[in-house]
Amino acid sequence: MAELSASSTHAAVHPPGFRHQFEDMEQQHEAGNLGMWVFLVTEILFFGGLFASYAIYRSLYLPGFEAGSRLLDVKLGATNTAVLIGSSLTMALAVHAAQTGKRKALIFFLLLTMVLGAVFLGIKFDEYATKWHHGLVPGLKWAPDEEMHNNAPLGSVELFFCFYFFMTALHATHMIIGFGIMTVMTVKSWRGEFSPEYYAPIEVSGLYWHFVDIVWIFLFPLLYLIGGRY
Amino acid sequence: MSGHVVSVRLYVTIFLLLLVLTGLTTGVAFIDLGDYNTVVALAIAVVKMLLVVLFFMHVRYSSGLTKIVVLAGFFWLAIMLTFTMSDYFTRGWTPTPSGWGPSISAPPNP
């Protein structure tokens, strides 16, 4: 082995994408997934703090939180949930395409995931604009008219909207970061950097995207649905 | 060689299930179940989360080590929520003797 030049043996010994510190591709794949999950666990606790404080303040100021919740548009919220679940499907199909070595399908599904993500952010922006118009943005434009809040304690409604904007904006920030990741993945796929042996970046990006979807799966009922709409 | 390939059919089935559950949770929100509205909404959200984690995120097909890390994450979240709630939701249980100042349980609605 020592007599052979490093450059000629390198490609033969190592599959594309293989890093030297790992025993084999199996171990590298396992390590990558595990590392991503450790990061996602920190993200679970990061959002978990917000969910905990939301639960406490909701229980303390329930009438205001319910009144605030009823001011949100359920149709737009449900549509956005469906859009995001759709983007999770296309992301899963992108991973499938990468695993089966279908480069064109991989690029197509990555782009479709980004399109659905853009639709989600567009609807979110439209909701923010409506809230701005109605004067329901704490700190920046807080001037709700009488009919909007139905005699609910205004301070509690304002607190609800603080949570609404902070939680949804933090979620949207994650979506925008996901956008950047998907752009990089699309370029890498275009260059043909992935194969059925090496697609770890696609799978790990998928884990991130699905995580952001899960956060919304909880935000939707907590913010839009449990405000006593009957 | 690395990673389980989930069939497209299963992905689409999970997607349709998630859509049905989204419709269900939205519909139930308009029916008066009292306190159970919150319980049902969160239960459906947990089922949706499990579908995404197990199938879309491949945890069902992952190694034991990954599964433990995922479970540990949710376990730590449960610790955080339980200990925080056990403080806030029990503050009114014990009476505050007079002379100790006002109770620190829920302040009045602003």
Chai-1 contact restraints between the chains, C-beta under 6 A:
chainA,res_idxA,chainB,res_idxB,connection_type,confidence,min_distance_angstrom,max_distance_angstrom,comment,restraint_id
A,M25,B,M1,contact,1.0,0.0,6.0,A-B,restraint_1
A,M25,B,S2,contact,1.0,0.0,6.0,A-B,restraint_2
A,E26,B,S2,contact,1.0,0.0,6.0,A-B,restraint_3
A,H29,B,S2,contact,1.0,0.0,6.0,A-B,restraint_4
A,E30,B,S63,contact,1.0,0.0,6.0,A-B,restraint_5
A,N33,B,T66,contact,1.0,0.0,6.0,A-B,restraint_6
A,L34,B,T66,contact,1.0,0.0,6.0,A-B,restraint_7
A,W37,B,T66,contact,1.0,0.0,6.0,A-B,restraint_8
A,W37,B,V69,contact,1.0,0.0,6.0,A-B,restraint_9
A,W37,B,V70,contact,1.0,0.0,6.0,A-B,restraint_10
A,V41,B,G73,contact,1.0,0.0,6.0,A-B,restraint_11
A,I44,B,G73,contact,1.0,0.0,6.0,A-B,restraint_12
A,I44,B,L77,contact,1.0,0.0,6.0,A-B,restraint_13
A,G48,B,L77,contact,1.0,0.0,6.0,A-B,restraint_14
A,G48,B,M80,contact,1.0,0.0,6.0,A-B,restraint_15
A,A52,B,L81,contact,1.0,0.0,6.0,A-B,restraint_16
A,A52,B,T84,contact,1.0,0.0,6.0,A-B,restraint_17
A,I56,B,Y88,contact,1.0,0.0,6.0,A-B,restraint_18
A,L60,B,A106,contact,1.0,0.0,6.0,A-B,restraint_19
A,Y61,B,N109,contact,1.0,0.0,6.0,A-B,restraint_20
A,A78,B,T26,contact,1.0,0.0,6.0,A-B,restraint_21
A,T81,B,T22,contact,1.0,0.0,6.0,A-B,restraint_22
A,A82,B,T22,contact,1.0,0.0,6.0,A-B,restraint_23
A,I85,B,L18,contact,1.0,0.0,6.0,A-B,restraint_24
A,S88,B,F56,contact,1.0,0.0,6.0,A-B,restraint_25
A,L89,B,F15,contact,1.0,0.0,6.0,A-B,restraint_26
A,A92,B,Y11,contact,1.0,0.0,6.0,A-B,restraint_27
A,A92,B,F56,contact,1.0,0.0,6.0,A-B,restraint_28
A,Q99,B,V5,contact,1.0,0.0,6.0,A-B,restraint_29
A,P153,B,N109,contact,1.0,0.0,6.0,A-B,restraint_30
A,G155,B,P110,contact,1.0,0.0,6.0,A-B,restraint_31
A,S156,B,N109,contact,1.0,0.0,6.0,A-B,restraint_32
A,L207,B,M57,contact,1.0,0.0,6.0,A-B,restraint_33
A,H210,B,V52,contact,1.0,0.0,6.0,A-B,restraint_34
A,H210,B,F56,contact,1.0,0.0,6.0,A-B,restraint_35
A,H210,B,M57,contact,1.0,0.0,6.0,A-B,restraint_36
A,I214,B,M49,contact,1.0,0.0,6.0,A-B,restraint_37
A,I214,B,V52,contact,1.0,0.0,6.0,A-B,restraint_38
A,I217,B,A45,contact,1.0,0.0,6.0,A-B,restraint_39
A,I217,B,K48,contact,1.0,0.0,6.0,A-B,restraint_40
A,I217,B,M49,contact,1.0,0.0,6.0,A-B,restraint_41
A,F218,B,A45,contact,1.0,0.0,6.0,A-B,restraint_42
A,P221,B,T25,contact,1.0,0.0,6.0,A-B,restraint_43
A,P221,B,A41,contact,1.0,0.0,6.0,A-B,restraint_44
A,P221,B,A45,contact,1.0,0.0,6.0,A-B,restraint_45
A,L225,B,A29,contact,1.0,0.0,6.0,A-B,restraint_46
A,L225,B,A41,contact,1.0,0.0,6.0,A-B,restraint_47
A,I226,B,N37,contact,1.0,0.0,6.0,A-B,restraint_48
A,I226,B,T38,contact,1.0,0.0,6.0,A-B,restraint_49
A,I226,B,A41,contact,1.0,0.0,6.0,A-B,restraint_50
A,R229,B,A29,contact,1.0,0.0,6.0,A-B,restraint_51
A,R229,B,F30,contact,1.0,0.0,6.0,A-B,restraint_52
A,Y230,B,F30,contact,1.0,0.0,6.0,A-B,restraint_53
A,Y230,B,I31,contact,1.0,0.0,6.0,A-B,restraint_54
A,Y230,B,D32,contact,1.0,0.0,6.0,A-B,restraint_55
